[in-house]
Amino acid sequence: MSFYEENGFQCADGPAFAKGFYCQKKLCIVATDRAYLIGVLESYLKRVDCFFVKYSPEPRDGMHLGRVFLTDPRVVGAEWAKLKKDPKLFCSVQDDDFTVSYR
């Protein structure tokens, strides 16, 4: 897996990238341990339903932001429920259908 730089983020395409579709709900993950966050993102890149991941290489006030784009919103919800139990992460779901009008 190799990450590439795009718009200040380190990015990687998942197996579903070739299909050209992802759902409009994405996992937003924050961690103070960059290596741990990258490991979590790399685990998603092994999944067939992973479209794309990215993370901020430079922390904001000690926090690194990662995002995971999957193909099914139900899976996003299930993954959020798992990740919110991880004591090294803070995870939320961003709904792009909702936030697009505020950008």
C-alpha positions as CSV (number, residue, x, y, z in Angstrom):
1,M,0.0,0.0,0.0
2,S,1.4,3.3,-0.9
3,F,0.0,6.7,0.1
4,Y,0.3,9.7,-2.2
5,E,0.0,13.4,-1.4
6,E,-3.2,15.3,-2.4
7,N,-4.4,18.7,-1.1
8,G,-2.3,18.4,2.1
9,F,-3.4,14.8,2.9
10,Q,-1.8,11.5,2.5
11,C,-4.2,9.4,0.4
12,A,-4.6,5.8,-0.8
13,D,-7.1,4.2,-3.1
14,G,-8.9,1.1,-1.9
15,P,-10.1,-1.9,-3.9
16,A,-13.5,-0.3,-4.6
17,F,-11.9,2.8,-6.1
18,A,-12.1,1.2,-9.6
19,K,-15.9,1.0,-9.4
20,G,-16.0,4.8,-9.0
21,F,-18.7,4.8,-6.3
22,Y,-18.7,5.5,-2.5
23,C,-21.5,6.4,-0.1
24,Q,-21.9,10.0,1.1
25,K,-21.3,9.0,4.7
26,K,-17.7,8.6,5.8
27,L,-15.8,7.7,8.9
28,C,-13.8,10.6,10.4
29,I,-11.2,9.3,12.8
30,V,-9.0,11.4,15.1
31,A,-5.9,10.1,16.9
32,T,-2.9,11.6,18.6
33,D,-0.8,8.5,17.7
34,R,-0.2,8.9,13.9
35,A,1.3,5.4,13.4
36,Y,-1.7,3.9,15.1
37,L,-4.1,5.8,12.9
38,I,-2.2,4.8,9.7
39,G,-2.4,1.2,10.8
40,V,-6.2,1.5,11.2
41,L,-6.4,3.1,7.7
42,E,-4.2,0.4,6.2
43,S,-6.5,-2.3,7.6
44,Y,-9.5,-0.7,5.8
45,L,-7.5,-0.6,2.5
46,K,-7.5,-4.5,2.6
47,R,-11.3,-4.5,2.5
48,V,-13.1,-4.9,-0.9
49,D,-15.7,-2.3,0.2
50,C,-13.0,0.4,0.8
51,F,-13.0,3.2,-1.8
52,F,-10.4,5.6,-0.4
53,V,-8.6,6.6,2.8
54,K,-6.7,9.7,3.8
55,Y,-5.0,11.3,6.8
56,S,-3.4,14.6,7.7
57,P,0.3,14.1,8.0
58,E,0.7,17.3,10.2
59,P,-1.2,17.3,13.4
60,R,-3.6,20.1,14.5
61,D,-3.0,20.7,18.2
62,G,-1.6,17.2,18.5
63,M,-4.4,15.4,16.6
64,H,-4.3,13.6,13.3
65,L,-7.4,13.4,11.2
66,G,-8.2,10.3,9.1
67,R,-11.1,9.6,6.8
68,V,-12.4,6.3,5.4
69,F,-14.7,6.2,2.4
70,L,-16.7,2.9,2.1
71,T,-19.4,1.8,-0.4
72,D,-22.3,1.1,1.9
73,P,-23.7,3.5,4.6
74,R,-24.9,0.6,6.7
75,V,-21.3,-0.7,6.9
76,V,-20.1,2.8,7.8
77,G,-22.5,2.8,10.8
78,A,-21.4,-0.7,11.9
79,E,-17.7,0.4,11.6
80,W,-18.4,3.5,13.6
81,A,-19.9,1.4,16.4
82,K,-16.7,-0.6,16.5
83,L,-14.3,2.3,16.3
84,K,-16.0,4.3,19.0
85,K,-14.9,1.7,21.5
86,D,-11.2,2.1,20.7
87,P,-9.6,4.1,23.5
88,K,-6.9,5.5,21.1
89,L,-9.4,7.0,18.6
90,F,-12.3,9.4,18.4
91,C,-14.6,8.5,15.5
92,S,-17.6,10.2,14.0
93,V,-19.6,9.9,10.8
94,Q,-19.7,12.8,8.4
95,D,-22.8,12.9,6.1
96,D,-21.8,14.8,3.0
97,D,-25.4,15.0,1.8
98,F,-26.0,17.1,4.8
99,T,-22.8,19.1,5.0
100,V,-22.5,20.0,1.3
101,S,-24.7,23.1,1.6
102,Y,-22.4,24.5,4.4
103,R,-19.1,24.3,2.4
